[in-house]
Amino acid sequence: MSVSIPIADELGEEMRYYIDNPTQTVAKIRDLEPSTIYIISVQALTSAGAGDSDMLEDKTKAAMRKTFPSFH
């Protein structure tokens, strides 16, 4: 079994992630642009075929400004 996770941003640019470990229940999606709406779809794939997909639309947070310690 594997899980397909296609992700599209508000401009329609798509990325695709796959999880091949059937016991894995969490995935971190990295390198997303700040303040951008993404559509994330999750679908299980087995030898019997593809399962139902579930979709989520969410917006990433604004970029955080890097701060550096101040020494006096």
C-alpha positions in Angstrom: 0.0 0.0 0.0 1.1 3.5 -0.6 -0.4 7.0 -0.2 -0.4 9.6 -2.8 -0.4 13.3 -1.7 -0.7 15.7 -4.6 -0.4 19.4 -3.5 -1.3 22.3 -5.7 -0.7 26.0 -4.9 -3.0 28.9 -5.8 -1.2 29.2 -9.2 -1.9 25.6 -10.0 1.7 24.5 -9.6 1.7 20.9 -8.4 4.0 18.8 -6.2 3.4 15.1 -5.4 4.6 13.1 -2.4 4.3 9.4 -1.8 4.4 7.4 1.4 5.3 3.7 0.9 5.3 2.7 4.6 1.8 1.4 5.5 2.3 2.0 9.2 3.2 5.7 8.7 0.4 8.0 9.9 2.1 11.4 9.7 3.9 13.3 6.9 5.6 16.7 7.0 5.3 18.7 3.9 8.3 21.0 3.5 9.4 23.9 1.4 6.0 25.5 1.0 5.8 29.2 0.3 4.6 31.5 3.1 1.1 33.1 2.9 0.1 30.8 0.0 -3.1 28.8 -0.3 -2.5 25.1 -1.0 -5.0 22.3 -1.9 -3.8 19.0 -0.4 -5.4 15.7 -1.4 -4.7 12.3 0.2 -5.5 9.0 -1.4 -4.5 5.4 -0.5 -3.3 3.2 -3.4 -3.4 -0.6 -3.0 -3.2 -3.6 -5.4 -7.0 -3.5 -5.5 -6.9 0.1 -6.8 -7.2 3.7 -5.5 -9.3 4.5 -2.4 -11.4 7.6 -2.0 -9.5 10.8 -1.8 -9.8 13.4 0.9 -9.1 17.1 0.2 -8.0 20.0 2.4 -7.5 23.6 1.4 -5.4 25.7 3.8 -3.1 28.7 3.8 0.5 28.7 5.1 1.5 31.2 7.7 3.3 34.4 6.9 7.1 34.1 6.9 8.7 34.7 10.2 11.5 37.2 10.4 14.8 35.6 11.5 16.0 37.1 14.7 19.5 36.9 16.1 20.6 37.2 19.7 21.8 40.5 20.9 24.9 40.6 23.0 25.8 43.7 25.0 
